[in-house]
Amino acid sequence: MSGGERKVKRPRAQGWEEAGGEFYQESYPGCDADLDSMHQNPSNIATLLPSKQNRTATYSKKYDTKGTVRRRTASRNQCQNTIRRPSMTPAAQAANDLGALLPDLSENLSNEERTWEEIMQIKAMPVSMAQKKEHKAKLQSQTKLRLQGIEQLKWQRRKMWQQLKKSWSETLAKMNIWRHSMKEVEGDFGTGVVAYFLFIRWLMLLNLGICCLMVVFIVLPALFLKPAEQPQECNLSSNVSGPGSIECCSAQYANSSSEAENIVIQIVQGRGIVEHTQAFYGIYPNAVLDLNSTAGLYYDMPLAYISVALTFMLISLGAIVKSAAKGFKERLVEGEGQFYQYCNIIFSSWDFCIKNEKSANIKHKAIYYEIKSSLESERIEEERITRSKEERFKLFSVRILVNVAVMILLCGALYLIYAVFDFSASRQNETFIAENELLRLLFEFLPSLCVVGLNLIIPIILGMMVRLERYSPVLVIRMTLMRTVLLRLSSLGVVLLSFYRLFKCDPCKSEGPDASCKAPECWETHVGQQFYKLMLVDFLSHIAVTFIVNLPRGQLAKYSRNSVITYLCEQQFDLPKHVLDVVYIQTLCWLGSFFAPVLPLLAFVIFFFMFYIKKFACLVNSKPSTIPYRASRSNSLFMAVLLLSFVVMILPLGYTIAEWPPSRSCGPFRGQTTVWSVIVRTFLSSPLWLQHIVFFFSTAGFAVPAFVTLVLCLYYFYAVSAANKHMVIVLKNQLVLEGRDKQFLLHRLSTIIKQQQEHHKALRAAAQSAQMNSTDISSST
């Protein structure tokens, strides 16, 4: 391109690629004069690197006053077979020289970052561990010499903190349970299924923390502490503590007992002896307990009960948000690496700590399944892009019909749950059923059996229907999850609506007992018993389906040679279904923990055994699914479903705490208008200065500055994010240029080696010819 030609304007984002293309349109200088000059002065080769050429070209474009760019030729002036480079203006030459002197981005690093990079380089060196430790010790001593005073103290503090975190993470990794089982599952089913078992372990540990919290602050004080004041007794002749009073209602509930005599049935039902223990809401006192009367220390049981409930809800929400954010970061990293994912899998997936053949085979299978998942995703995406308009119209029509059928199916299932609850509540008080212990037990568990049965049958039908819609694997998972979550959460909504219809009246009013009211005396304990039974029935259903139904099916599919039997009995590990199983149990635990403090402990035990049940279902009963599951997508999907369930659960529980009047017969809130009134009463009894501070937070004088500050902070973080995105693009382009530098150096090295080989060959030929000439001369003489 001559100096007078006008260059076509390109977008700014293509600057790096444009500079690279400008360099690679020319051939590498490879004449003898160049090589000789590099032998004499090897540092000259640095000015020929693509990264230096691109920085020079970019800088020249920025500072060239004429707006033209002079393209450098492919070789030096010493080469006789190249075209002479056009002359450059002094300004362009100065810009060229200055651009060649511009530093790399990696040079603008602090001491700490440079030290970290050097440590990573030592870690990657192919030498023994003793030599690596020696190099690291030398580097650390040099760092201490570079840093002085407060900077050295800060560096030492950061180093100690990093070592503490590293040792703590290693300790936690050693304490992790089921590590061998996780590797076994990963080898056969991939990282996505392993993420499901990690999710079960995460829920188990979460419930263990909630259980410890409730035991320490609710159960133990109620067991070992006595009321600070002696409660009044029921006096039927008194106007204060007579019929309909809180004392008489509490005494009536405390003296009530179940007619069942079998202790096993009482444990399964949550009635009788179990009902009047700290496992359920009704036994907790509505009094201030004596912690240390001589020191003036007291324990407010109602305040502790509601505070613990709010605390474990906040802990659960924080844990979910933290895990969801971690999964979101992993998805972003996976999305950034979509162009080199196969390189990452092939060259970076192997675990060099493997020492035996069995673990190596498992890891081989895991890598194979990861590559298979990536290829399957690309194939389905390509198939989606190549669809014609006619195919798209047919597919759209089929999807509309399937969605209509799904809505009809869900509405029918919800109506069936409502009808079964109504039928069970109306028939339990009949004489024939009340006298028959087996029938009474069946009618009590009938609503739970209906809900669990529909949760088992409807997802199978939804899985068959979603195949007709021909979604991608990711959308198949999402649609199945969305519909099944809608079914399960809606079924819980119907259950809560049935409770609302049943508890509209209070059998122990202040005017006196109401014989026409069929509601239980302590509706909170009744709700806790229902969720307790739902969790038990759901857990027993998983055991029955896994070992009684699916195990024979899996054995038939494995050993039968009949293709029809194999097709009907073969089962895949359906990850969305299994995820919803554990999410449903956790949702029941959250909903019922306020009414039955035993549920977190029950959920912990259930998840412990659920791990082994699902592992058996995965390794023995099932084969790997044809739908690929990836770990990062699975983690974010699990947490999204769990967060949705948590939000839906908070709505009815919050309404119960804030608006619904508690029972007058039981619990720590008897006699209060609402549960939340305990918080209000405690706040009004707090110091006046604290009340003024809290009231100030609700005024416009605080709200308006806070809103402006939040907007400014939001804009600041948006600007930082935009700058970071730009820097990421620059660094990516620099990585590309570094790769081109390597290609350039390899090309020059191969040229030099080839030239040296030719030079040595010519020397050998000259030596042979000289020897032959000397031989001829000697023979002629």
Summary of the structure (lengths in Angstrom):
residues: 781
radius of gyration: 37.7
end to end distance: 64.6
largest distance: 153.8
contacts: 2188
relative contact order: 0.09
helix: 74%
strand: 2%
